[in-house]
């Protein structure tokens, strides 16, 4: 089967997934599975287990899909689930609010936008974007009134900070699965997410603030005054301290990074550190600490309820992530990955072009589907085979794919409507804050990724 037909089949399958997600409003997990089946049919993957002409066993299409799902879930299923539970505990105990208040209070008033953006960045490491926004918007509104700043400044800063961390820093699902696709250590992903994410937030908040200051925001046309009442959060009476609130977030990050750093510098990693630095074990430690804090603050019954509530969203994350693994598995079994390698073999020395391709794919899928998760997983599946053909470390390719999926979407993005409705914005207001803020961050990000990636080749 020709490479051209294999690539054509991939394009058709992706187009079907996109149509199912956008026009039919089908669940992304089901759409990805159907896309996997279609790709297998088009490329001639056997429907059932068979033996090829050389006597080698060949898995049937259903087994390829099942094995791809199982392989992905077997590697990152527990860390994803534990991360979601951890984030729920941090939110329900009021720890996220405590962290946000403390971070904002640490900055002088003239740097309030950076304080809000950085608070969004820290909170979105363990907590989903929408929860982070709910926590921070009352703090932002209070700052707005105190500093006489327009709400567009505040919402833009929150959208940038929370969006960048949710996109680049594990244990959120997309950056958590990136090492599985590209074959590098999770500690490298955490370090890269933090090292690139923080300057992305600072630079992007600055640029967005300048645009606001120069008249981008029009109160009469960008606000409708119908924002939700977010003055009061349902918080427990006894809140944990800021140090205690940070512990569940910091513990797994430190363990994973320590394991990676010792392995890279000393060669041999002590058995205890290797064990504690595994993603499942480290996330378990953080979750146990968060649970202990929750039991002290909320009591046993509410702690159990909090854990149960977190699993309502976890199931969908599992399905979508696992289905992405299935799609990637079919791409490999069908020979499409080899066709992609052949396609890029002539440009494998052009690192900038490779990184831009990964970024543009992420941007395109985010705009089409509105889902950062679908955009990231689809781009990973395509770029996975490219990573082995270029000299640059695969973390830069993963970062480019993730950063492209950060590029702000609009009407087909649930985050856009959460921000717009809660802030009392009309469509243009949402575009000027959520969409524009994250688009700026994405562009800043790919520039940093390219510059640092090229510098890394000198060493």
N, C-alpha and C positions, 0 to 999 in steps of 0.2 A: 504494500500500500504506500503510495507516494507521500512524501512529507507535506506537500501542498494540500492533499486531501485531509491528512491528519489535522493540520492546523485549521483548515476550513471547518472540520467537524467540531473542533474546540470552540471556534467562534460561534457556530450555530448553537451548541449546547449552552454556552454562556448567555447568548441572546435569549434562549428559552427560559433560563433561570431568571434573567432580568424581567422579562415579560410577565412571568408568573408572579414575581415579587411586586412589580409596580402596577400592572394592569389588572391582574386577577386578585391581587392582595393576598396571595397565598403565603403561608408560613414559610420563612426562608429555609428552614431545615428540610421541609418536604420538597421545596423547589430545587434545592441542591441535590437531593436524592434522585429526583426525576431527571435533572441535568446529567447526573452520573450515569443513569440508565441509558439515556439518549446517546451520550458519548460512547458508551460501550457498544450499543447497537450499531452506530455509524462506523465505528472503527474495527468491527469484527471481533471484539472480545467474545470468547465462547460463552454461550448462555449457561452451560453446566461444566463441571470439571471435566477435563479432557487430557489427552496425551498428544504432544506435537509430533512432527515427523521424525524428530531425533530421539523420541522416547521419553521426553521430559514432561512431567506433570504440569498442567496449566490450570490455574484456578478459573472457575466459572464466574460470570459477571456478579452474581449475587454474593458469592464468597469474597470477591475483590472488594465490593462495597462494604460488606460486613467486617472484613479484616482491616480496611482503612479506618472505619469507625472505631473498632476495638483497639487498634494500635494507638490512635490518638487519645482515646479515653483512658487506656491503660497507662499512658504516660502523664497526662495532665488532668485527668478527671478529678482525682482527689484534691490537688492544689486549687483548681477552679472552685470546687464546692466549698472547701475550707475558707478560701478567700472571700467568697460571698457571705458565708456565715460570720466571719470576722468583721466584715464591713457593716453588717446589720447590727452586731453587738456594739460597735463603736458609735453607730448612729443612735441606737435606741437608748443607750446609757447617757446620752448627752455629751459623750467624749468628743465627738466631732465639733459640736458647738463650742466646747471649752477650748479646743485647739484653735478654732477659727478666731474666737475672741482674743486669745493670747497673742496669736500671730499679728492680728491687726493692731493691737495695742502696742506692740513692739516697734512699730514704724511711726516716725513723725508724721504730722498731718499732711505735709506737702508730698509725702510718698504714699498716700492712702491708696491710690490705685494699684501700686505695686504690692501693698499689703494684702489687698483683696485678691489680686491675681495669684500671689504666692500661697495664700490660704486655700484658694481653690485648687492649686496644684497639689498641695500636701493632702488635702482631704480626698481628692479623687484617686489617690493611690489605692486606698482600700475600699472606697465608697463609690457607687455608681454616680454618673454625672448628674442625673436629675435630683438625687438626694443631696448631693453637694450644693446644688443651686438653691434648693429649698432652705438649706441651713444658712447659706451665706447671704441670700437676698435681704433678709431683715437687717442684718449687720450693715450691708451695703446701703440700704435706704437710710439708716440712721446716720451713716457717714455722709451721705449725700446732703441731708438736711444740715448737718454740722458744718460742712465745708462749702455749702452752696454750690455743689457740683451737680450737673445734669445726670439723670439716672442712666443715660446712655454710656457715660464713662464707666459706671459701676458694673453694669451688666456686661459690657464688652470685656472688662478685666476678668470677671468671673468666668465667662465663656472661654476665654483664652487659657487661663490657668487650669481650669478643670478639664477642658478638652485636651490639652497637651499631655497632662499626666495620665488621663484615662486612655490615651492613644499609645503612649510610649513606655509607661512604667508598669511592670508586673506588680501585684498579681491580677490586674485586670486581664480579661481573657485574651485579647488580641496579642499584646506583647508577651503574654505568658506562653502562647503556643508558637510564637515565631522561632525560638530555638529548635523546636521539634522539626520544623520544616527545613531550616537551613543548617542544622547540625553544629551548633555551638552551645556553650554553657549558659545557663540561665543567669548566672552572676554577671556575665558580660552584658546581657540585655538590660539588667537592672542598672548597672553602672552607666551604660550608654544612654539609657532613658533619662537618668538623672543629669548626666553631664551635658546632654543636648537640650533636655527639657527646660532646665532653669534659665539658660540664656535666651531660649526661644520665648519664654514668658516675658522676661524683662524687655527684650527688644520689641516684641509685638505689642505689649501694653503701651510702650512709648509711642510707637507709630500710630496705634489706634487713638491714643489720647491726643496726639498732634492733629489728626484728622478731625476729631471732635471739636477741638479748640478752634479750628479754622472754619467752623460753620457747617460741618457735615450734619450735625444733629439739629432737627427742626421740631421743637416741641409740639407745634400746632398740627403738623402732618405725620409725625412719627409715634405719637402717643394717643391712646384712645381713652385713658383714664379708667379702664375696666379691669385693672390688675386684681389678682386675688388678694385677700387679706392675709398677709403673712407676718403680721406683727407679733403673733404669739405662736411659739412652737410647743408641742406637747412634750415637755421635758420632765424627768423625775425631779423630786424635791431635793435629793442629795446628789450633787454632781461630782464626778471624780476629778482629781487634780490634773493639771496639764501633763505632768510627767507620766502619771499612771495612764492617761488617755493615749499617750504616744507609744507606750510600750508594745501593744499588739502590732502596731505598724512597723516599729523599728526592729523588733526581734527577728522576724524572718529575713528582713533585708540584710541585717548585719550577719546572720548565720550564712546566708547564701554568698554574700560578697566575701566573707572571710574564707570560706571554702575555696572560692575561685582564686582569690589573691594568693593564698598559701600554695595552692596547686600550681599556679603560674610561676611563683618565685622560688619555692622550696622543692618543687618536684613531687616529693612524697607527702601526702596529706595524712595526718593522724586518723586512725580509724574512727575515733569518736567525732572528730570534726567532719569527716566525710559523711558519717551517718546523720549528724545534726544539720549539715549544710545541704542535704538533699531537699528538693523543693517540697515534697510531701511532708517530710519531718519538720522542716522549718515552718511551713504554714500551719502545721498542727500545733507547734509550740505557740505561735502567735494567737491562734484561735483559742487554745486552752487558757491563755492569759486573759484574752478578751472575755471568755466565758466566766472566769473567776471574778473579773471586775463587774460583769453584768449580774452575777449572783449576789454580790455585795450591794450593788446599787438598786437592782430591780427585784431581787428575790428569785427563788427557784422557779416559780410558776411563770412569771413574766419572761424569764430567761428562756424557758422552754418554748414559749410562744414566739419569742424573737427568732429563735433558731428555725422554728417551723415556718415563719413568715419568709425568711430568707430563701428557703428551699422552693418557694413558689416561683421565684424568678430563676433559680438555679437550673431547674429542669429544662427550660427553653434554651439557656446558654449551653448546656450539655449537648442538646440535640443539634443546634446550629454548628457548634464547634466540631462535633463528631461527624456531621454530614460534610463539613469542609474537608475533614480527613478522608472521607469516602471519595469525594470528588478528586482529590489529589492522587489517591490510590488508583483510580481508573485512568487518570492522565498518564501515570507511569505504566500500567499494565497494557494500555492501548498503544504505547510507543510514541505518544505525543511529546513526552518530555525529551526523548531523543531528537525528535523533529525540531523542537525549540532550541536544543543545543546546536543543532546544525545550522539553524537560522541565525543564531548570534555568534557563531564561530568566527565569522568575518569581522565582527566588531568587538570581540572579547577584549581587545587591547584598549578600547575606548571606554574607560571606566565612567566618565561623565555621562556618556550616552546610555550606558547600562543603568546607572542610577536614575537618570531622567525617565527612562522607560518604566521602571518600577514605580516611580512617583506618579507619572501620567496615568498609568493603569489604575492606581489607587484613587486618584482624583476622579477619573472617569466613572469607575464603579460606584464611588460615593455619590456622585451627582445623579447617576441613573437610578440607583436603588435607594438612596437615602440612608442606608445602613453602613456604619463604619465597620461592623463585624463582617458582613457579607463582602464588602469591598476589600478588607484586609485578607480574608481567607481565600477569596478568588485570586487576588494578586499573588499571594504566597504560592498557591498551587501552580501558577504560570511561571513565576520567577524562580521557583525552587531548583529547577534543573540548570538555570543560568549560573547560580552561585558557584558551582564547581568549575566553571569555565573561565573565571576571571581571577586576577591576582589579589584583589582587595578582600579584606576580611568580610565574611558573609553578614556580619551584624550591620554593615553599612547598607547592604541591599535590603535587609529586613527593615531598617529604619526608614529607607526611602519608600518602601511599600506602605508602612504604617503612616508615615507623614503625609503621603498622598491621600490616604483615607481620612485624614483629619480635615481636609479642605472643606469648608462649611457648605452644607446643603440647605435647602429651604423647605418647600411644601411637603416633600416626601420624607422628611426627617422629623421623627417624634421630638427630638431635642429642640428643634426650632420652635415648635408650638408650645412646649413646656416653658421655654424662656419668654416667648412673646406673650403668652396668656398670663403668666404669673407677674410679668413686669408691666402689663397694661400697654403693650405695643400693638400697633397695627402691622401689616406685612412689611412696610418699609423700615419700621423700627427694628423688627427682628432681623432683617437683612443687614442693617447698619451695625448691629451689635454681634449677635451670634454668628451669622454667616460671614460677615466681613472680618470679625475678630479671628475666627478660626482659619479663614483663608489666608490672612496675613501671617499667622503663625505657621501655616503649612509652607508658604513660600520662604519665609525666614529659615524654616527647618531644612528644606532641601538645599538651600545655599550653604548653610553650616555643614550639612552632611557631605556635600561635594568638596568643600574646602578642606575639612578635616580628613576626609577619605583620601584625597590626593596627597595631603601632607603625610599621612600614615604610610604611604608607599615608599617614602624616602628612608624609612627606618627598617 
